[in-house]
């Protein structure tokens, strides 16, 4: 997944992580967001599709860990709100 980033984006990640490490911070990746799961958006099915099969979950976790290690992130914040009818 992250290999599709533009070279400038990767360079910006590297600069960001370098700056954060200088100040002894523990950077994290945030996935999702306020409108990420809104109905009718292109991103609405992403989390559901990601966890729908064991193979999808395994691929996501492998890619996520690779990304975290490559860019020295310390953790992940999942902002996934699963809305269900009451």
Backbone torsions as a table, in degrees:
resi	resn	phi	psi	omega
1	UNK	NA	-58.6	-173.9
2	UNK	-68.7	-15.2	179.4
3	UNK	-68.4	-14.7	178.8
4	UNK	-81.2	-5.9	179.8
5	UNK	-60.9	146.4	174.0
6	UNK	-67.4	149.4	179.4
7	UNK	-54.3	-36.0	179.5
8	UNK	-66.6	-35.7	178.3
9	UNK	-65.9	-42.0	178.2
10	UNK	-63.1	-42.1	177.2
11	UNK	-61.5	-38.5	177.9
12	UNK	-67.0	-39.1	175.4
13	UNK	-59.1	-46.0	-178.6
14	UNK	-60.8	-44.2	178.1
15	UNK	-63.8	-41.9	179.2
16	UNK	-61.2	-49.1	-178.2
17	UNK	-64.0	-41.7	178.1
18	UNK	-58.5	-45.7	180.0
19	UNK	-63.9	-41.2	-179.1
20	UNK	-66.0	-41.5	-178.4
21	UNK	-67.1	-31.2	177.0
22	UNK	-59.9	-37.6	-177.9
23	UNK	-93.3	13.2	175.2
24	UNK	58.1	41.4	177.5
25	UNK	-95.3	166.4	175.8
26	UNK	-116.6	93.4	-176.0
27	UNK	-71.7	146.8	177.8
28	UNK	-129.7	156.5	174.9
29	UNK	-96.0	137.9	174.8
30	UNK	-110.1	128.9	179.4
31	UNK	-116.5	132.8	-179.9
32	UNK	104.8	-144.3	178.5
33	UNK	146.0	178.7	-172.4
34	UNK	-53.8	-46.0	-175.9
35	UNK	-111.7	12.4	-174.9
36	UNK	-60.2	-33.9	-176.4
37	UNK	-104.2	11.8	179.6
38	UNK	-62.3	139.3	177.7
39	UNK	-59.6	141.4	175.9
40	UNK	83.5	1.6	177.8
41	UNK	-95.8	158.6	179.3
42	UNK	-64.6	-27.8	-177.0
43	UNK	-89.8	-8.4	-175.3
44	UNK	-54.5	-43.4	-177.4
45	UNK	-86.2	0.6	-171.1
46	UNK	-58.7	-53.7	-177.5
47	UNK	-65.4	-43.3	179.7
48	UNK	-60.9	-43.9	177.5
49	UNK	-64.1	-38.7	-177.3
50	UNK	-62.2	-35.9	-176.5
51	UNK	-101.8	6.4	-172.6
52	UNK	-70.0	-26.2	178.8
53	UNK	-136.7	159.5	177.3
54	UNK	-61.3	-40.3	-180.0
55	UNK	-63.3	-41.8	177.9
56	UNK	-63.1	-44.3	179.2
57	UNK	-62.3	-44.2	-179.6
58	UNK	-62.5	-44.0	179.3
59	UNK	-63.7	-43.6	179.0
60	UNK	-61.5	-47.2	-178.3
61	UNK	-63.2	-42.9	177.8
62	UNK	-61.2	-45.2	179.1
63	UNK	-65.6	-40.4	179.8
64	UNK	-63.1	-48.1	180.0
65	UNK	-62.7	-38.8	177.1
66	UNK	-61.2	-45.1	178.7
67	UNK	-62.5	-45.7	-179.6
68	UNK	-60.1	-44.1	179.9
69	UNK	-68.2	-44.0	-176.6
70	UNK	-61.8	-38.0	-176.0
71	UNK	-108.3	13.2	173.7
72	UNK	59.4	37.1	173.8
73	UNK	-81.5	151.4	-175.2
74	UNK	-96.4	-22.1	-176.7
75	UNK	-169.7	-174.4	-176.6
76	UNK	-134.6	138.1	172.9
77	UNK	-112.7	111.5	178.0
78	UNK	-90.7	120.9	176.3
79	UNK	-108.9	75.9	-177.5
80	UNK	-118.5	112.4	178.6
81	UNK	-105.7	112.3	178.7
82	UNK	-94.8	106.0	-178.1
83	UNK	-89.8	131.6	178.0
84	UNK	-128.0	154.9	177.7
85	UNK	-71.8	142.3	178.4
86	UNK	-89.9	NA	NA
